[in-house]
Amino acid sequence: MGILYIVPTPVGNMEDMTARAIRILKEADLILAEDTRTSGILLKHFEIKNHLMSHHKFNEHATTAGIVERLKGGQTIALISDAGTPGISDPGFFLVREAAKAGIEVQTLPGATAFVPALVSSGLPCDRFCFEGFLPQKKGRQTRIESLRDEQRTMVFYESPYRLVKTLEQFAEVFGTDRQVSVCREISKIHEESCRGTIGEVVAHFREHAPKGEIVIVLAGKSKEDK
């Protein structure tokens, strides 16, 4: 039996790539990449020349069986996404589940993921939190937000810069304009920014300053004082 490695890659700064991640990628028989063009840039930077194969949400159900057979045959295979840890709002879960079902060893390397630094930097309680990832774009979006109305833990969301203001406005309707929030963008990059305050204040900021880059929203949970 081979080993399936889940390998985090930097969300911004190339220096966040670990020495172990580089070694595993160099030693792997095959590297599965969400986008081979994006990952090709990363691999070239670290002089990793191993074979790349496309593995993303649109083909993972079709390619997984063949990958599992390779693993059964003794190959070492590494899975990477465009940025961060595979499986966290990125492809990975289905392959890991099928590999585990087949009795294949799965090892996930510690490493970069966007929500952890955003959560810790937010100034909001991070001892207990819930990760919601991306909200549905259309159907079920409002229902999902409403379902979190009484959530007491800090909540973490991923969002596109193009939908950020709309999302914060929807949050204001459900959680109130005075609920504390932190919007972190461009994590580990040159223009990293955390905008903290009430939802009302942060909405006003991003109405005036159009957001750019990858976005993580960290929203305070319901307190005992909230009605």
C-alpha positions in Angstrom: 0.0 0.0 0.0 1.1 3.5 -0.8 0.5 6.6 1.3 -1.8 9.6 0.5 -0.3 12.9 1.7 -2.5 15.9 2.1 -0.1 18.8 1.7 -1.0 22.5 2.6 0.5 25.2 0.4 1.0 28.9 1.2 -2.1 31.2 1.1 0.2 34.1 0.2 3.8 34.2 1.4 6.0 31.5 -0.2 8.0 31.4 3.0 5.1 29.6 4.7 5.8 26.4 2.8 7.3 23.9 5.3 10.5 21.9 4.7 8.5 18.7 5.1 6.0 19.7 2.5 8.7 20.4 0.0 10.4 17.0 0.7 7.1 15.1 0.4 6.2 16.8 -2.9 9.7 16.0 -4.3 9.5 12.3 -3.2 5.9 11.7 -4.3 5.2 9.5 -7.4 2.3 11.8 -8.3 1.1 15.2 -7.3 -2.7 15.9 -7.5 -3.4 19.6 -8.1 -6.6 21.6 -8.1 -5.3 23.8 -10.9 -2.1 22.5 -12.5 -1.2 26.0 -13.9 -1.4 27.6 -10.4 0.4 24.8 -8.7 3.0 24.7 -11.5 4.2 28.1 -10.4 4.6 27.0 -6.8 6.4 23.8 -7.8 8.7 25.6 -10.1 9.6 28.0 -7.3 10.7 25.1 -5.1 12.3 23.2 -8.0 9.8 20.3 -7.7 9.6 18.5 -11.0 7.3 15.6 -10.2 4.4 14.6 -12.4 1.2 16.7 -11.9 -2.4 15.5 -12.5 -5.5 17.6 -12.3 -7.8 16.8 -9.4 -10.6 19.3 -8.7 -14.3 19.4 -7.7 -15.5 18.9 -11.2 -13.6 15.6 -11.9 -12.8 14.2 -8.4 -15.6 11.6 -8.5 -14.3 10.4 -11.9 -10.6 10.3 -11.0 -10.7 9.0 -7.4 -11.1 5.3 -8.2 -8.0 5.3 -10.4 -6.0 7.2 -7.8 -7.0 4.7 -5.1 -5.9 1.9 -7.3 -2.5 3.6 -7.7 -2.2 3.9 -3.9 -3.1 0.2 -3.6 -0.3 -0.5 -6.0 2.2 1.2 -3.7 2.5 4.7 -5.1 3.0 7.7 -2.9 0.6 10.4 -3.9 0.4 14.0 -2.6 -2.7 16.2 -2.9 -2.5 20.0 -3.0 -5.0 22.8 -3.6 -4.4 26.2 -5.1 -3.7 27.6 -1.6 -4.1 26.4 2.0 -5.1 22.9 3.2 -7.0 20.6 0.8 -10.4 19.7 2.2 -11.0 23.0 3.8 -13.4 24.7 1.3 -11.3 22.9 -1.4 -11.3 19.4 -3.0 -10.0 16.7 -0.8 -12.7 15.2 1.4 -14.0 12.7 -1.2 -10.5 11.3 -2.0 -9.5 11.0 1.7 -12.8 9.2 2.5 -12.3 6.7 -0.3 -8.7 6.1 0.4 -9.5 5.5 4.1 -12.2 3.1 3.1 -9.7 1.1 1.1 -7.4 0.9 4.1 -4.8 3.3 2.7 -2.8 5.4 5.1 -3.6 9.1 4.9 -1.3 11.6 6.4 -2.2 15.3 6.6 0.7 17.7 7.1 0.3 20.7 9.4 0.5 24.0 7.5 -1.2 27.0 6.0 -4.9 27.6 6.1 -6.5 31.0 5.9 -9.1 30.9 8.7 -6.7 30.2 11.6 -4.6 33.4 11.4 -7.8 35.4 10.6 -9.5 34.0 13.7 -6.6 34.5 16.1 -5.9 38.1 14.8 -9.6 39.1 15.0 -9.5 39.9 18.8 -12.7 37.8 19.1 -12.9 34.7 21.3 -11.1 31.7 19.6 -11.3 29.1 22.3 -14.6 27.9 20.7 -15.7 28.6 17.2 -17.6 27.2 14.2 -16.3 27.2 10.7 -19.0 27.9 8.1 -16.8 28.2 5.0 -18.5 29.7 1.9 -22.2 30.5 2.3 -24.5 29.3 -0.5 -24.5 31.9 -3.3 -28.2 31.8 -3.9 -30.5 29.0 -2.8 -30.4 28.4 1.0 -28.2 31.4 1.7 -30.7 33.3 3.9 -31.8 30.1 5.6 -28.2 29.3 6.5 -27.6 32.8 8.0 -30.9 32.6 9.9 -29.9 29.2 11.3 -26.9 30.9 13.0 -28.9 33.6 14.7 -28.5 32.1 18.2 -25.0 30.7 17.7 -22.9 31.7 20.7 -19.5 30.6 19.3 -17.4 32.9 17.1 -18.2 32.2 13.5 -15.8 32.0 10.5 -16.8 32.5 6.9 -14.9 32.6 3.6 -16.2 35.2 1.1 -15.4 36.7 -2.3 -14.5 40.4 -2.3 -17.3 41.0 -4.8 -20.0 39.7 -2.3 -18.4 41.0 0.9 -20.6 44.1 1.4 -23.7 42.2 0.5 -22.9 39.5 3.0 -22.1 42.0 5.8 -25.5 43.8 5.0 -27.3 40.4 5.3 -25.4 39.8 8.6 -26.6 43.2 9.9 -30.2 42.3 9.2 -29.9 39.0 11.1 -27.4 39.7 13.9 -27.8 43.5 14.2 -25.4 46.3 13.2 -23.7 46.4 16.6 -22.4 42.8 16.5 -18.6 42.7 16.4 -16.8 41.5 13.3 -13.4 41.3 11.8 -12.7 41.1 8.1 -9.3 39.8 7.2 -7.9 39.9 3.7 -4.7 39.1 1.8 -3.5 36.9 4.7 0.4 36.7 4.8 0.7 39.0 1.7 2.1 42.5 1.6 -1.2 44.2 1.9 -2.7 42.0 4.7 -5.4 43.9 6.6 -7.8 43.2 9.4 -10.7 45.6 9.6 -12.4 45.3 13.0 -15.4 46.9 14.5 -19.2 46.6 14.5 -20.9 45.2 11.4 -22.2 48.7 10.7 -18.7 50.2 10.9 -17.1 47.6 8.8 -19.8 47.8 6.1 -19.3 51.5 5.9 -15.5 51.0 5.5 -15.9 48.6 2.6 -18.6 50.6 0.9 -16.0 53.4 0.8 -12.9 51.2 0.1 -13.7 48.4 -2.4 -12.2 45.1 -0.9 -9.6 43.1 -2.9 -8.1 39.7 -2.4 -9.2 36.6 -0.5 -11.5 37.4 2.4 -12.1 35.8 5.8 -15.0 37.1 8.0 -14.8 36.4 11.7 -18.1 37.2 13.4 -18.8 37.3 17.1 -21.3 34.9 18.5 -24.4 35.8 20.4 -23.7 37.1 23.9 -26.0 36.9 26.9 -26.8 40.6 26.5 -28.1 40.2 22.9 -31.8 40.0 22.7 
